[in-house]
Amino acid sequence: VIKGAMVVDGTGSPGSVIDVGIRGDRIEVVDQAVEAESAETLDASVLVLAPGFIDVHSHDDFHVLIEPEVRHNILQGITTVIVGNCGFGAAGSEAGKIQMKAINEPSVELPDWTGYSGYLDEVEKTSPSLNVAALIGHHTARREAMNGVADRPPTDDELKAMLANVEEGMEAGAVGMSTGLVYEPGRYASTDEVVALGEIVGKYGGVYVSHMRDEGAGLLDSVRETLHIGKASGTPVQISHHKSVGKTNWGMVSQSLEMIEEAVSQGRDVTADQYPYTARSTMLFALVQNGTFNSSEGGAMGKSDPSEVLLCSVPGYDEYEGRTLQSFVEEFDLPGEDAANKLLSEYSDAILVAAFGMDEGDVRMVMAHDSTMIGTDGLDRGSKPHPR
């Protein structure tokens, strides 16, 4: 029996001090006072008791196979993870491993599997300490069907292969599909391509989850595209890590939240997830590709000064981890973009960074909104990872 805890049950109701009786792995009774005899009684009078948390935005697709205890989640009270976000899916096996390498290269050799049924079978066999639900990754489906990264529309046969990948995933038990339309190869996909795949997802009652094309100056257009994809494909929509990046774009989330509210008022199922930090974590290559350090206006990932970019993971060069890009600007005597390109070409093309560029007020506004769920979006790599 757990006695005297402040129980917050996840329904939105205020917490209340009550007792909880447990038999085996099941909750038997929740009452103001449980007086039954018990093998153990825990005094939780200064603690909060809640159901296990759901991490709605996880990148632990392979981590749940490599370290089944998944301590970095369990120690935060997370008991369910939704993997396959930002377009990075685990199947097909080879394409999934190549795609995932950009953000979380496996530390051990993983077995091969076929499709999402094979991946979910591996999860079942490994039996991690938490529940795992998977999204189908658009990047992975596109890479597999088009034999790599291709800056063009798919042929009819390639689109059929992508549709088959999504169908197999939904049949296997995936809960939806994700895109990462700011990253390769998803950035080369048209809206119509995503709608076509989303129609398969909608047929199975799945959700469309999107790391949108632009979280900077083009945020509102990206929200419009995301809402359109959901409506056209008949799927609920979840906007990934809802934010506006770059100082010139701060405050724009008030308008994107209004767009969500309007869609919900029309009967649409629209939500978002968020990590509660003013720094994002991503690939240095992606920041360069999206114009973060050049002098042009806009940029899908906003602008960050080199002093605001912290190197989290530099494979093969641990001593560089924890340094800012600005320190390399000074060491190389190069502008920010050139210094970043030198690091990518001469040291590692898989550098992960934490890039500041979000407003604390925006973070709080999004967090307080009814549409928002919390996700870690964690990348467990390098000696100085983002704390999320």
C-alpha positions as CSV (number, residue, x, y, z in Angstrom):
1,V,0.0,0.0,0.0
2,I,1.2,3.5,-0.9
3,K,-0.1,5.9,1.7
4,G,-0.6,9.6,1.7
5,A,0.7,10.5,-1.8
6,M,-0.5,13.5,-3.8
7,V,-2.0,11.5,-6.7
8,V,-2.1,13.2,-10.1
9,D,-4.0,10.8,-12.4
10,G,-3.5,12.5,-15.8
11,T,-7.1,13.3,-16.3
12,G,-6.6,17.0,-15.7
13,S,-8.3,16.9,-12.4
14,P,-6.5,18.5,-9.4
15,G,-4.3,16.2,-7.4
16,S,-5.6,14.7,-4.2
17,V,-4.1,13.0,-1.2
18,I,-5.2,9.3,-1.3
19,D,-3.9,5.8,-0.8
20,V,-3.2,3.3,-3.5
21,G,-3.3,-0.5,-3.0
22,I,-1.3,-2.8,-5.3
23,R,-1.5,-6.5,-5.8
24,G,1.3,-8.0,-8.0
25,D,1.5,-5.8,-11.0
26,R,-2.0,-4.4,-10.8
27,I,-3.6,-1.5,-8.9
28,E,-6.4,-3.0,-6.8
29,V,-7.8,0.0,-4.9
30,V,-7.6,3.8,-4.9
31,D,-9.3,5.3,-1.8
32,Q,-9.0,8.0,0.8
33,A,-7.7,5.4,3.3
34,V,-6.7,1.9,2.5
35,E,-6.4,-0.1,5.7
36,A,-5.9,-3.6,4.3
37,E,-3.0,-5.7,5.5
38,S,-0.1,-5.5,3.2
39,A,3.3,-7.0,2.8
40,E,4.8,-3.5,2.6
41,T,3.5,0.0,3.3
42,L,5.2,3.0,1.8
43,D,4.8,6.4,3.4
44,A,4.6,8.8,0.4
45,S,3.2,11.8,2.3
46,V,5.7,14.2,0.8
47,L,5.6,12.7,-2.7
48,V,3.6,12.9,-5.9
49,L,2.3,9.7,-7.4
50,A,1.3,9.5,-11.1
51,P,0.8,7.0,-13.8
52,G,3.9,6.3,-15.9
53,F,4.7,9.2,-18.3
54,I,4.4,8.8,-22.1
55,D,7.3,10.2,-24.1
56,V,5.4,11.1,-27.3
57,H,8.6,12.1,-29.2
58,S,11.4,9.6,-28.8
59,H,14.4,8.6,-30.9
60,D,15.2,5.5,-28.9
61,D,14.2,3.1,-31.8
62,F,17.5,1.2,-31.5
63,H,18.3,2.1,-27.8
64,V,15.4,-0.1,-26.6
65,L,17.1,-3.0,-28.3
66,I,20.7,-2.2,-27.2
67,E,19.9,-1.3,-23.6
68,P,16.6,-2.8,-22.7
69,E,16.6,-1.2,-19.2
70,V,16.4,2.2,-20.9
71,R,17.6,3.9,-17.7
72,H,17.5,7.4,-19.1
73,N,13.7,7.0,-19.5
74,I,12.8,4.9,-16.5
75,L,14.6,7.2,-14.1
76,Q,12.4,10.1,-15.4
77,G,9.2,8.1,-14.8
78,I,8.7,7.3,-18.5
79,T,7.0,4.0,-19.1
80,T,6.0,4.3,-22.7
81,V,7.9,5.7,-25.7
82,I,6.7,6.6,-29.2
83,V,9.6,6.0,-31.5
84,G,10.1,6.7,-35.3
85,N,9.8,10.5,-35.1
86,C,11.0,13.2,-37.5
87,G,10.9,10.7,-40.4
88,F,13.6,8.5,-38.9
89,G,12.0,5.0,-38.9
90,A,13.5,1.6,-38.1
91,A,12.4,-0.3,-41.2
92,G,13.5,-1.5,-43.7
93,S,16.4,-2.8,-41.8
94,E,19.3,-1.5,-43.9
95,A,17.7,1.9,-44.9
96,G,16.6,2.4,-41.3
97,K,20.1,1.8,-40.0
98,I,21.6,4.2,-42.5
99,Q,19.0,6.9,-41.9
100,M,19.2,6.6,-38.1
101,K,23.0,6.8,-38.2
102,A,22.6,10.6,-38.8
103,I,21.3,11.1,-35.3
104,N,21.9,8.0,-33.2
105,E,24.4,5.4,-34.7
106,P,24.0,2.0,-33.0
107,S,26.8,1.3,-30.6
108,V,26.6,-2.5,-31.3
109,E,25.8,-4.6,-34.3
110,L,22.0,-5.0,-34.6
111,P,20.3,-8.0,-36.2
112,D,18.6,-7.6,-39.5
113,W,14.8,-7.6,-39.8
114,T,12.2,-7.3,-42.4
115,G,9.7,-4.4,-42.3
116,Y,8.0,-3.0,-39.2
117,S,6.7,-6.5,-38.3
118,G,10.3,-7.6,-38.0
119,Y,11.3,-4.6,-35.9
120,L,8.4,-4.9,-33.6
121,D,9.2,-8.6,-33.2
122,E,12.7,-7.7,-32.2
123,V,11.3,-5.3,-29.6
124,E,9.0,-8.1,-28.3
125,K,12.0,-10.5,-28.1
126,T,14.2,-8.0,-26.3
127,S,11.4,-7.1,-23.9
128,P,12.5,-3.6,-22.8
129,S,11.5,-2.2,-19.4
130,L,8.9,0.1,-21.0
131,N,6.2,0.0,-23.6
132,V,7.2,0.9,-27.2
133,A,4.9,2.2,-30.0
134,A,6.3,3.0,-33.4
135,L,5.7,5.5,-36.1
136,I,6.6,4.7,-39.8
137,G,9.5,7.0,-40.9
138,H,8.9,8.8,-44.2
139,H,12.7,9.3,-44.6
140,T,13.3,5.6,-44.3
141,A,10.5,4.6,-46.7
142,R,11.7,7.2,-49.3
143,R,15.3,6.1,-49.0
144,E,14.5,2.5,-49.4
145,A,12.2,3.0,-52.3
146,M,14.4,5.5,-54.2
147,N,17.7,3.7,-53.3
148,G,19.1,6.6,-51.3
149,V,18.7,10.4,-51.1
150,A,17.1,11.7,-54.3
151,D,16.2,15.4,-55.0
152,R,13.2,14.5,-57.3
153,P,9.7,13.2,-57.2
154,P,9.4,9.4,-57.0
155,T,8.5,7.4,-60.1
156,D,5.2,5.6,-60.1
157,D,7.0,2.4,-59.1
158,E,8.9,4.1,-56.3
159,L,5.7,5.6,-54.9
160,K,4.1,2.2,-55.0
161,A,7.0,0.9,-53.0
162,M,6.7,3.7,-50.4
163,L,2.9,3.0,-50.2
164,A,3.6,-0.7,-49.6
165,N,6.1,0.2,-46.9
166,V,3.5,2.3,-45.1
167,E,0.9,-0.4,-45.5
168,E,3.2,-3.1,-44.1
169,G,4.0,-0.9,-41.1
170,M,0.3,-0.1,-40.3
171,E,-0.6,-3.8,-40.7
172,A,2.3,-4.6,-38.3
173,G,0.9,-2.3,-35.7
174,A,2.5,1.0,-36.2
175,V,0.5,3.9,-34.8
176,G,1.1,6.4,-37.6
177,M,3.7,8.0,-39.8
178,S,6.2,10.8,-39.2
179,T,7.9,13.2,-41.5
180,G,11.0,15.4,-41.1
181,L,10.5,17.8,-44.0
182,V,13.5,19.9,-43.2
183,Y,15.9,17.0,-43.4
184,E,17.2,14.7,-46.2
185,P,15.6,13.0,-48.0
186,G,12.2,14.2,-46.7
187,R,12.9,17.8,-47.7
188,Y,12.6,16.7,-51.4
189,A,9.1,15.4,-51.0
190,S,6.0,17.3,-52.2
191,T,2.9,17.8,-50.2
192,D,1.0,15.5,-52.5
193,E,3.6,12.7,-51.9
194,V,3.0,12.9,-48.1
195,V,-0.8,13.1,-48.6
196,A,-0.7,9.9,-50.7
197,L,1.2,8.1,-47.9
198,G,-1.0,9.6,-45.2
199,E,-4.1,8.2,-46.9
200,I,-2.8,4.7,-46.0
201,V,-2.2,5.8,-42.4
202,G,-5.7,7.3,-42.2
203,K,-7.3,4.1,-43.5
204,Y,-5.9,2.4,-40.4
205,G,-6.8,5.1,-38.0
206,G,-3.2,6.3,-37.5
207,V,-1.8,9.7,-36.8
208,Y,0.4,12.0,-39.0
209,V,3.3,13.5,-37.0
210,S,5.5,16.1,-38.6
211,H,8.8,17.8,-38.0
212,M,7.7,20.6,-40.4
213,R,9.5,22.2,-43.3
214,D,10.2,25.4,-41.5
215,E,10.2,26.4,-37.9
216,G,11.7,29.9,-38.6
217,A,10.2,32.6,-40.8
218,G,8.0,30.0,-42.6
219,L,6.5,28.6,-39.5
220,L,2.9,29.5,-40.3
221,D,3.1,28.2,-43.9
222,S,4.4,25.0,-42.5
223,V,1.5,24.7,-40.0
224,R,-0.9,25.3,-42.9
225,E,0.8,22.5,-44.9
226,T,0.7,20.1,-42.0
227,L,-3.0,20.8,-41.3
228,H,-3.7,20.4,-45.0
229,I,-2.0,17.0,-45.1
230,G,-4.0,15.8,-42.1
231,K,-7.3,17.0,-43.6
232,A,-6.6,15.6,-47.1
233,S,-5.4,12.2,-45.8
234,G,-8.0,11.9,-43.1
235,T,-5.5,11.6,-40.2
236,P,-5.2,13.3,-36.9
237,V,-2.2,15.7,-36.8
238,Q,0.6,16.1,-34.3
239,I,3.1,18.9,-34.8
240,S,6.6,17.9,-33.6
241,H,8.5,20.1,-31.0
242,H,6.3,23.2,-31.6
243,K,8.4,26.3,-31.6
244,S,9.6,29.3,-33.5
245,V,13.4,29.6,-33.9
246,G,15.5,32.6,-34.6
247,K,15.1,35.9,-32.7
248,T,13.4,37.6,-35.6
249,N,10.7,34.9,-35.4
250,W,10.1,35.0,-31.6
251,G,6.4,35.5,-30.7
252,M,5.1,33.7,-33.9
253,V,3.9,30.8,-31.8
254,S,1.0,32.9,-30.6
255,Q,-0.3,32.7,-34.2
256,S,0.5,29.1,-34.8
257,L,-1.4,28.2,-31.6
258,E,-4.4,30.2,-32.9
259,M,-4.2,28.1,-36.1
260,I,-4.3,24.9,-34.0
261,E,-7.3,26.3,-32.0
262,E,-9.2,27.1,-35.2
263,A,-8.7,23.6,-36.5
264,V,-9.8,22.1,-33.3
265,S,-12.9,24.3,-33.2
266,Q,-13.8,22.8,-36.6
267,G,-13.7,19.3,-35.1
268,R,-10.2,18.4,-36.2
269,D,-7.8,16.3,-34.0
270,V,-4.7,18.5,-33.8
271,T,-2.0,18.3,-31.1
272,A,1.6,19.2,-30.7
273,D,4.6,18.0,-28.7
274,Q,7.4,20.1,-27.0
275,Y,10.6,19.7,-25.1
276,P,10.9,22.5,-22.5
277,Y,14.2,24.0,-23.5
278,T,15.3,27.1,-25.4
279,A,18.0,25.1,-27.3
280,R,17.3,22.5,-29.9
281,S,19.5,19.5,-30.7
282,T,20.1,18.6,-34.3
283,M,22.8,17.8,-36.9
284,L,25.3,20.5,-37.7
285,F,25.0,19.5,-41.3
286,A,21.3,20.3,-41.2
287,L,21.9,23.8,-39.8
288,V,24.4,24.5,-42.6
289,Q,22.1,23.1,-45.2
290,N,19.2,25.3,-44.0
291,G,21.2,28.5,-43.9
292,T,21.5,29.0,-40.2
293,F,24.9,30.7,-40.4
294,N,24.8,32.6,-43.7
295,S,23.7,36.2,-44.2
296,S,20.5,35.5,-46.2
297,E,17.1,36.2,-44.7
298,G,15.0,33.4,-43.4
299,G,16.1,29.8,-43.0
300,A,14.0,26.8,-42.2
301,M,15.9,26.3,-38.9
302,G,16.2,30.0,-38.0
303,K,19.5,31.8,-37.3
304,S,21.9,31.1,-34.5
305,D,25.2,32.8,-33.8
306,P,28.2,30.5,-33.7
307,S,28.5,31.3,-30.0
308,E,25.0,29.8,-29.5
309,V,26.0,26.4,-31.0
310,L,27.4,23.8,-28.7
311,L,29.0,20.6,-30.0
312,C,27.4,17.6,-28.3
313,S,28.9,14.7,-30.2
314,V,31.9,14.7,-32.6
315,P,32.6,11.0,-33.4
316,G,36.3,10.3,-33.1
317,Y,37.0,13.7,-31.5
318,D,35.7,13.5,-27.9
319,E,37.9,16.5,-27.0
320,Y,35.8,18.8,-29.2
321,E,32.6,17.9,-27.4
322,G,31.4,20.8,-25.2
323,R,33.1,23.5,-27.3
324,T,31.1,26.2,-29.2
325,L,31.2,26.7,-32.9
326,Q,32.6,30.2,-32.1
327,S,35.7,28.6,-30.6
328,F,36.4,27.0,-34.0
329,V,35.6,30.2,-35.8
330,E,38.5,31.7,-33.8
331,E,40.8,28.7,-34.1
332,F,40.3,28.3,-37.9
333,D,40.0,32.0,-38.5
334,L,36.9,31.4,-40.7
335,P,33.3,32.7,-40.7
336,G,30.7,30.5,-39.0
337,E,29.4,28.6,-42.0
338,D,33.0,28.0,-43.3
339,A,34.1,26.8,-39.9
340,A,31.1,24.4,-39.7
341,N,31.9,23.0,-43.2
342,K,35.5,22.5,-42.2
343,L,34.4,20.5,-39.2
344,L,32.0,18.4,-41.3
345,S,34.5,17.7,-44.1
346,E,37.7,17.2,-42.2
347,Y,36.6,15.8,-38.8
348,S,33.1,14.2,-38.9
349,D,30.0,14.5,-41.0
350,A,27.8,13.2,-38.1
351,I,28.3,16.1,-35.6
352,L,25.4,16.7,-33.3
353,V,24.9,20.1,-31.7
354,A,22.7,22.0,-29.3
355,A,21.7,25.3,-30.9
356,F,20.1,28.1,-28.9
357,G,17.6,30.3,-30.6
358,M,14.3,30.0,-28.9
359,D,12.5,32.4,-26.5
360,E,11.7,31.4,-23.0
361,G,8.3,33.2,-23.2
362,D,7.5,31.2,-26.4
363,V,8.4,28.0,-24.6
364,R,6.2,28.8,-21.7
365,M,3.3,29.8,-24.0
366,V,3.4,26.6,-25.9
367,M,3.8,24.5,-22.8
368,A,0.7,26.0,-21.2
369,H,-1.5,25.3,-24.2
370,D,-4.1,22.6,-24.2
371,S,-2.7,21.1,-27.4
372,T,0.7,20.4,-26.1
373,M,2.2,17.1,-24.9
374,I,5.8,16.7,-23.6
375,G,8.4,14.6,-25.4
376,T,12.1,14.3,-24.8
377,D,13.3,14.3,-28.4
378,G,16.4,13.0,-26.8
379,L,19.6,12.0,-28.7
380,D,21.7,9.8,-26.4
381,R,25.1,10.3,-28.1
382,G,28.3,12.0,-27.3
383,S,29.8,13.1,-23.9
384,K,27.9,16.4,-23.8
385,P,24.3,15.6,-25.0
386,H,21.4,18.0,-24.8
387,P,19.8,17.4,-21.4
388,R,16.4,16.7,-22.8
